[in-house]
Structures are given as C-alpha cells and as structure tokens.
Amino acid sequence: MLFQLLAALMPAARAVLRRITEVGGTASYDDVQQHFAHHPTRPIPISLIGGT
C-alpha cells in the first residue's frame, strides 16, 4: 500500500519523502528546503515546499 501511495505522489513530493528517509526520518523542514533549493538534478523552489 505504501508503494501505491508513493507512486501516486508528484515527483517532487517523492523526492522529498526519499530525502527524509535517507536521513533516517530526522530531516527538519529547513534541512529539506535547503537540500532541494540548489539540488543539481531535482531543484525544487523553496516556495513549493510548504508546510511542516
């Protein structure tokens, strides 16, 4: 069921979830924003990463 949920998410959301799991679920909101703001292959503007 988790795979189906992830497959249904937008690519940017999948990338964010992958990053959070890569760091063992300890990524803060600011860490995720900074990681993707200048990411070489999948940049995500800070304005698109909202919420907590």
N, C-alpha and C positions, 0 to 999 in steps of 0.2 A: 504494500500500500504506500509506503514511503517513496518508492521509486516512481509510482504513478503521480504522486503529488509533485515531486521534483520535476518530472517530465512536463508537467502542465505549467510550471512557472516560466516566467520570462527569462531569457538568457542572462540578463544582468542579475536577477534575483538568484538564479542558480549559482552564479559566480560568487555572490556574497555569501550564500549558505556554504559553499565549498570552502571559502576562506575561513569562515567561523569554525568549521570542523577541522581544518588544517591546523589551527592553533589550539585545538582541544576544547573549543567552546568558551574560551576565555577572552575573545576579542571584544574590546569596548567599541562603542559607537564611533568614537573619534578614530580609533585604530582602523576600522573598516573604511571610513571616509578617506583617510589619508592613503591607505593602501591602493584604493581604486582611483583616486583623483589623478594620479600620474602613472597609472599602470601601463606598461609598454604594449600589451596586446589587447587588453579589455578595459580601456578607461571608462569610468562612469562619473559624470559630473556630480559634484557634491550636492547640487540642488536636487538630484534624483534620489539620493539616499536620505530618506526622511524617516522619522520615527525613532524607535529605540531598538 
